[in-house]
């Protein structure tokens, strides 16, 4: 595990686990040739630079690229890459990406531009030449037939505003008006009324899959503009409700947006 802080997954592993602390994105990354930045892609398909400004918590902390490079140098005897050189200046890493992946021409120059740059997206550019017909192709996919029992809801897991994937930077979600709390369930007001629930009631959540039940305790009910018989919770707090066996047919990703649950008032 290369981690910025402790995580529950550190406790769930095989016979041995390696926990390697690393610099956070908010911390300065100083290498032999100066302060470095990494490039990230946002949800709009834009690649831009990201660099920290805080003094690292420890002088012993390594960056993610440095950890990977040191492990590679120590374990790969037959390699043409100069791993140590790549860590001195991350521009060298970006040069390798440019030489390998289409769409990254002039990578180091473009990533330094204000706002970054868009990755290639043929649909956005209305370029359908890669398809056999030269036109946009639509596919028809089967939709799961979900039949809910009385008082059952479909739950999806979501992120807060103060969250980046599983890294939680704060306890607020200003987009949804939630302050200093993460163990909440968003419900349709009609569903709440039918189940005798009031705003901020404390409830336990139970998921149902193949006769199996999983429980997540002590969530606060929040009325929200969400379709009837649907609900939402934050991950990773509600991850315990997601069955490992419930996954997409092709990608094998967890069905975290379609979990059948019941809500039980405490």
C-alpha positions as CSV (number, residue, x, y, z in Angstrom):
1,X,0.0,0.0,0.0
2,X,1.4,3.4,-1.0
3,X,-0.7,5.7,1.2
4,X,-0.9,9.2,2.5
5,X,-2.7,8.1,5.7
6,X,-4.0,5.0,7.5
7,X,-6.7,3.1,5.6
8,X,-9.0,0.1,6.4
9,X,-7.5,-1.8,3.6
10,X,-4.2,-1.9,5.5
11,X,-5.9,-4.5,7.8
12,X,-7.2,-6.7,5.0
13,X,-4.4,-8.4,3.1
14,X,-2.6,-11.6,2.6
15,X,0.1,-13.1,4.8
16,X,2.2,-10.0,4.7
17,X,1.5,-6.3,3.9
18,X,3.8,-3.4,3.0
19,X,2.6,0.0,4.1
20,X,4.6,2.7,2.4
21,X,3.8,6.3,3.5
22,X,4.1,8.8,0.7
23,X,3.9,12.6,0.2
24,X,0.4,14.0,-0.2
25,X,-0.5,16.2,-3.2
26,X,-0.6,19.2,-0.8
27,X,3.0,18.7,0.2
28,X,6.1,20.0,-1.5
29,X,8.0,17.4,-3.6
30,X,11.7,18.5,-3.8
31,X,14.0,16.3,-5.8
32,X,17.6,16.7,-7.0
33,X,16.6,19.2,-9.8
34,X,14.2,21.2,-7.7
35,X,10.5,21.3,-6.8
36,X,8.5,18.8,-8.9
37,X,4.9,18.7,-10.0
38,X,2.8,15.8,-11.2
39,X,0.1,15.8,-13.9
40,X,-3.5,14.7,-13.2
41,X,-6.6,14.3,-15.3
42,X,-9.8,15.8,-14.0
43,X,-13.4,14.6,-14.7
44,X,-13.6,16.8,-17.8
45,X,-10.7,15.0,-19.5
46,X,-8.3,17.9,-18.9
47,X,-4.7,17.1,-17.9
48,X,-3.1,19.8,-15.7
49,X,-0.2,20.2,-13.3
50,X,-0.6,19.7,-9.6
51,X,2.0,20.7,-7.0
52,X,2.0,21.0,-3.2
53,X,2.8,24.0,-1.1
54,X,3.0,22.6,2.4
55,X,6.2,21.4,4.2
56,X,6.2,17.6,4.3
57,X,5.3,16.1,7.7
58,X,8.6,14.2,7.7
59,X,11.8,14.6,5.8
60,X,11.8,10.8,5.3
61,X,8.6,10.8,3.2
62,X,9.1,9.8,-0.4
63,X,6.9,10.8,-3.4
64,X,4.8,8.1,-5.2
65,X,7.1,8.3,-8.3
66,X,10.2,7.9,-6.0
67,X,8.8,4.9,-4.3
68,X,7.9,3.2,-7.6
69,X,11.3,4.0,-9.1
70,X,13.3,2.7,-6.1
71,X,11.3,-0.5,-6.0
72,X,11.8,-1.0,-9.8
73,X,15.6,-0.3,-9.5
74,X,15.9,-2.8,-6.7
75,X,13.9,-5.6,-8.2
76,X,14.4,-5.3,-12.0
77,X,17.8,-6.6,-13.0
78,X,17.1,-6.5,-16.8
79,X,15.9,-3.0,-17.6
80,X,16.8,-0.2,-20.0
81,X,15.3,2.6,-17.9
82,X,17.4,4.8,-15.7
83,X,15.0,4.9,-12.8
84,X,17.2,7.1,-10.7
85,X,17.5,9.7,-13.4
86,X,13.7,9.8,-13.9
87,X,13.2,10.8,-10.3
88,X,15.6,13.8,-10.4
89,X,13.2,15.6,-12.7
90,X,9.7,14.4,-13.5
91,X,9.9,15.9,-17.0
92,X,11.7,12.7,-17.9
93,X,8.7,10.6,-16.9
94,X,6.4,12.8,-19.0
95,X,8.8,12.4,-21.9
96,X,8.4,8.7,-21.7
97,X,4.6,9.0,-21.5
98,X,4.7,11.3,-24.6
99,X,6.7,8.6,-26.5
100,X,4.3,5.9,-25.5
101,X,0.7,7.1,-25.4
102,X,-1.1,9.0,-28.2
103,X,-2.4,12.4,-27.4
104,X,0.5,13.6,-25.3
105,X,2.5,15.5,-27.9
106,X,4.6,18.3,-26.4
107,X,3.5,17.0,-23.0
108,X,5.9,19.1,-20.9
109,X,5.0,22.3,-22.6
110,X,1.3,21.8,-22.8
111,X,0.9,20.7,-19.2
112,X,2.5,23.9,-18.0
113,X,-0.1,26.1,-19.8
114,X,-2.8,27.7,-17.7
115,X,-5.8,25.3,-17.6
116,X,-3.8,22.4,-19.0
117,X,-4.9,20.5,-22.2
118,X,-7.7,18.2,-23.3
119,X,-7.0,14.6,-24.0
120,X,-8.2,13.4,-27.4
121,X,-11.9,12.6,-27.5
122,X,-13.3,11.7,-30.9
123,X,-16.9,12.0,-29.8
124,X,-16.4,15.5,-28.4
125,X,-14.7,16.5,-31.6
126,X,-17.4,14.8,-33.7
127,X,-14.8,12.6,-35.3
128,X,-16.3,9.2,-35.9
129,X,-13.8,8.1,-38.5
130,X,-12.5,5.2,-36.4
131,X,-15.9,3.5,-36.6
132,X,-16.8,1.1,-39.5
133,X,-19.6,3.3,-40.7
134,X,-17.9,6.6,-40.1
135,X,-20.8,7.6,-37.9
136,X,-21.7,7.5,-34.3
137,X,-22.7,4.0,-33.3
138,X,-25.3,3.3,-30.7
139,X,-25.5,0.0,-28.7
140,X,-28.4,-1.7,-27.0
141,X,-27.7,-3.1,-23.6
142,X,-29.9,-5.2,-21.3
143,X,-31.1,-3.5,-18.2
144,X,-31.3,-5.5,-15.0
145,X,-34.8,-6.1,-13.9
146,X,-34.8,-5.1,-10.2
147,X,-37.9,-5.9,-8.2
148,X,-37.9,-4.3,-4.8
149,X,-39.8,-5.7,-1.8
150,X,-41.8,-3.4,0.6
151,X,-39.6,-0.7,2.1
152,X,-36.5,-1.8,0.1
153,X,-34.5,1.0,-1.6
154,X,-31.8,1.1,-4.2
155,X,-28.7,2.6,-2.7
156,X,-25.8,4.3,-4.6
157,X,-22.5,5.4,-3.1
158,X,-21.2,8.8,-3.9
159,X,-18.4,11.3,-3.0
160,X,-18.6,14.5,-1.0
161,X,-17.2,17.9,-2.2
162,X,-14.3,17.5,0.3
163,X,-13.3,14.1,-1.1
164,X,-11.0,12.8,-3.9
165,X,-11.7,9.1,-4.5
166,X,-11.1,7.5,-1.0
167,X,-9.0,10.4,0.3
168,X,-11.1,12.5,2.6
169,X,-9.9,16.1,3.1
170,X,-12.8,17.4,5.2
171,X,-16.2,16.4,6.7
172,X,-18.3,18.9,4.7
173,X,-20.3,18.5,1.5
174,X,-21.3,22.0,0.5
175,X,-23.0,20.9,-2.7
176,X,-25.6,19.0,-0.6
177,X,-25.6,21.2,2.5
178,X,-24.1,18.6,4.8
179,X,-21.7,20.0,7.5
180,X,-19.3,18.0,9.7
181,X,-20.8,14.6,9.0
182,X,-20.3,11.7,6.6
183,X,-22.5,8.9,8.0
184,X,-25.7,10.1,6.3
185,X,-28.2,8.5,3.9
186,X,-30.1,10.7,1.5
187,X,-33.7,9.6,1.0
188,X,-36.8,10.7,-0.9
189,X,-39.2,12.6,1.5
190,X,-42.1,10.3,0.5
191,X,-40.1,7.2,1.3
192,X,-39.2,8.7,4.7
193,X,-42.8,9.4,5.5
194,X,-43.9,5.9,4.4
195,X,-41.3,4.4,6.7
196,X,-42.0,6.7,9.7
197,X,-38.7,8.5,9.5
198,X,-37.8,12.1,10.3
199,X,-34.9,14.3,9.4
200,X,-31.7,13.3,11.3
201,X,-33.2,10.1,12.7
202,X,-30.4,7.5,13.4
203,X,-30.8,4.3,11.4
204,X,-28.9,1.1,10.5
205,X,-28.6,0.1,6.9
206,X,-28.9,-3.5,5.8
207,X,-28.0,-4.7,2.3
208,X,-29.7,-7.8,0.7
209,X,-28.0,-10.0,-1.9
210,X,-28.5,-13.7,-2.5
211,X,-30.0,-14.3,1.0
212,X,-27.0,-12.6,2.5
213,X,-27.2,-9.5,4.7
214,X,-24.6,-6.9,5.6
215,X,-25.0,-4.0,8.0
216,X,-23.7,-0.5,8.4
217,X,-24.7,1.1,11.7
218,X,-25.6,4.6,12.8
219,X,-26.4,6.7,9.8
220,X,-28.4,10.0,9.9
221,X,-31.4,10.4,7.6
222,X,-31.3,13.4,5.3
223,X,-34.4,14.3,3.1
224,X,-33.2,15.0,-0.4
225,X,-34.5,15.5,-4.0
226,X,-33.8,12.0,-5.2
227,X,-36.1,9.6,-7.1
228,X,-38.5,7.5,-5.0
229,X,-37.1,4.2,-3.8
230,X,-33.6,5.4,-4.4
231,X,-31.0,6.5,-1.8
232,X,-27.4,7.6,-1.6
233,X,-24.6,7.3,0.9
234,X,-20.9,8.2,0.9
235,X,-18.1,5.8,0.3
236,X,-16.0,4.3,1.9
237,X,-18.4,4.5,4.9
238,X,-21.0,2.4,3.1
239,X,-18.6,0.1,1.3
240,X,-19.4,-2.7,3.8
241,X,-22.8,-3.0,2.2
242,X,-21.5,-3.8,-1.2
243,X,-21.3,-7.6,-1.8
244,X,-18.0,-8.8,-3.4
245,X,-20.0,-11.2,-5.6
246,X,-22.2,-8.4,-7.0
247,X,-20.3,-7.1,-10.0
248,X,-20.7,-5.9,-13.6
249,X,-20.9,-8.7,-16.1
250,X,-17.9,-7.6,-18.3
251,X,-15.8,-5.1,-16.3
252,X,-16.2,-7.0,-12.9
253,X,-16.5,-3.6,-11.1
254,X,-18.6,-3.6,-7.9
255,X,-22.2,-2.7,-8.3
256,X,-21.8,0.2,-5.9
257,X,-24.6,2.2,-7.6
258,X,-27.2,-0.5,-7.3
259,X,-27.3,-2.0,-3.8
260,X,-30.6,-3.1,-2.4
261,X,-31.0,-2.0,1.2
262,X,-33.5,-1.6,4.0
263,X,-33.4,1.2,6.6
264,X,-34.0,0.4,10.3
265,X,-34.6,3.1,12.8
266,X,-32.6,2.7,16.0
